[in-house]
């Protein structure tokens, strides 16, 4: 990591909810709303983009922990604004406070931790795991 992100550094991402971001059980009167897994993905992306400028060539960040409360539904077609703010750094790990809001209210809040990894080492570990699984 060429530089640690500063405590308080903030990133933002706004997206519009499409059908592919909705729950897969929207039937029988259940409205199509933003799914929690999709929301988590957008919150992770918001945090990942803060770290992008701090990384050396050959490094990426991966999510290692997330604690989120999905507080309110947001219908397909609405926009969601995500924010991530650096609240801690320790070694190669960075912790973010994350939030998401739609046009009406706060819809999610929590903490997310990412670890900076070397792509080459990570890829080697994945190859070894893949080889081990196919030889079993």
N, C-alpha and C positions, 0 to 999 in steps of 0.2 A: 504494500500500500504506500503510495507516494506521499499521501497526506491523510491525516485523520479528519473526518468531518467535524466541524465545530458543533459543540452543544448548542442547540437552538436552531441549527440549520433546518430549513423547511422546504419541502417539495409539495407540489400540487398536481393533480390530474383530474380532469373532468371528462366524463364519458356518458353516452346515452345508452340506456338499457335497450338491448335488442332481444328478440325472442330467444336467441341462443344463450343469453345470460339468465334466463328465467328458470324457475323450478320446473321439474319434469313431471309434476303431478297436478298441473293446472287443468282440472276437469271437474265435472260434477258440481259446478258452482264455485270452485276454488279459483281465484283470479291469478293470472300470470304476473308474478312479481320477481324481483331480483333474488337469485338464489344466494345462499351464504357462500358456497364455494366460489362463485363468480366474484362476489364482493371481496373475499379474501385475496383472490388473484389481483384485483385492481389495487388493493391496499399494498400488497407486496410490491407490485410494479412501481407504485409511487415512492416507496422507500428505496427500492433498487436504483431508481434514477438519481436519487440524492448521492448515492455512493459512486456512481459511474465515473465522475470526474476525479475521484480520489484514488482510483485503482491504477496499478502499473499494467503494462502490456502483459497479457497472459493471465490476468486475474479477473475474476467475476465474484459476485456475491450470491449466496444461496440462503434461503430462509431456513432457520433452524428451530424457531419457536414462534408461536402466535397465540395470543389470548385475546379473543374478540367477543364482544357482546353485540349481536345483531338485534337492534332495538325496535326497528319499525319497517314495515313493508314499503317497497317502492315499485309502482307499476311499470310494465314495459312501455317504452316511449318517453319516460321521464329521464332527466339528467341527474347524475350524481357527481358531487365534488369531493374528492379525497384529499386529505392532507396527511403528511408524515413529518414529524419533527424529531430530530436527534435528541435523545434524553440521556444517553450513556454510551461510552466506548470502553472496552476492555480487551486488550490484545487485538485479535483479528475480528472481534465481535462488536456490532453496533446495534443499540436498541433504540427503537422509535416509538413515540406515542402516535397512534394513527386514529383518524376520524373520517367519517363519511357523512355527508348531508345531501338530502334531496332538496327540491324547491320548498318543501314545507318544514322539515325538521332534521334533527340529528338522527341518523339511522344506524350508526355503528361507532364504537369506540373501543380502544384496546391498546395492547403493546405487541410489538413485533421485533424479533431479533434476527439479524442476518450475520453470516460469517463470510469473511473474504477468503476465497480459496484460489489455489493455482490450478488453472484449467488442465494442464498436463498431468498433474498428480491425481486430480479428480477423475479424469478420463481413464487413467491407468487402473485406478481402483474399480471403476465400472467395468472395464474390460476383464479384469481378473474375476469379478463376481459373475459376469456373463459366462466366461469360460468354465468356471466351477459349476454353474447351474446346468450347463449343457453336457458336462461330463458325468453328471450324477445319474 
